[in-house]
């Protein structure tokens, strides 16, 4: 049998070595290409920028129509970018617990209350396979450092198959003197605590959660009247809107709220979360929420326009 194998090898020696050389070349080329892409793509930009609002920077740290260099960012940019790199490395290396511990408290509270939710709703989607990435500083303001991150499949992990880029936005914040991370295009939470009171109704805008493609306001409604009030009767569409400084209206996602969510009985206090179709905007700051179909007495259908300062 051994003699047969030797004879076959001798007869096909040239073809066998050609195949071996081709296979070795392909493996070497793929390895070199992946290494080059890693070295070329993995990194960060130190050209961090910041937005300053036209009115009150503390109220609107994200929103403005100009970009300025922030000298304070350059001192911390390496540590900030390393926070994102570490998070991605944990995910690539399947160190899920360490990755989850890097999430900010706001991200955990608003998006992933447990490690199980994080794995199911984020990790499996983004890091089912190992990723290479490129990141760039996007916006820096008010202690929030947002980076744009582009992910691609690692060629060695996918066997050289083509892959589409996945665009993600990470925001680094400081909690208890440690940098933490907001993920899944969640920018951050800002406390507001502004009060509007009229017609025996007191509405406090408590806070807002800013996402890349929408914004959510948390309000507290106190009905001081003797009547049942309804914030939006929902008889017609697009009657509740968020207004910005350019007087542009962004409609609320009222379909996400039930009639009971918008009804407040006499003497009752209720907290309500309202989302608006406002993409993350660097030009204008928000001024008010307008309820165009506000019912001050549900029994008599006494409708009015109710404006709430934000």
Buried (B, 14 or more C-beta within 10 A) or exposed (E): EEEEEEEEEEEEEEEEEEEEEEEEEEEEEBEEEBEEBBEEBBBBBEEBBBBBBBEEBEBBBBBBBEBEEBEEBEEBBEEBBBBBBBBBBBBBEEBBEBBBEBBBEBBBEBBBEEBEBBBEEBBEEBBEEBBBBBBBBBBBBBEBBBBBBBBBBBBBBEEBEEBEEBEBBBBBBBEEEEBBBBBBBBBBBBEBEBEBEEBBBBBBBBBBBBBBEBBBBBBBBBBEBEBBBBBBBBEEEEBBBBBBBEEBBBBBEBEEBEEEBBBBEEEEEBEBBBBBBBEBBBBBBBBBBBBBBBBBBBEEEEBEEBBBEB
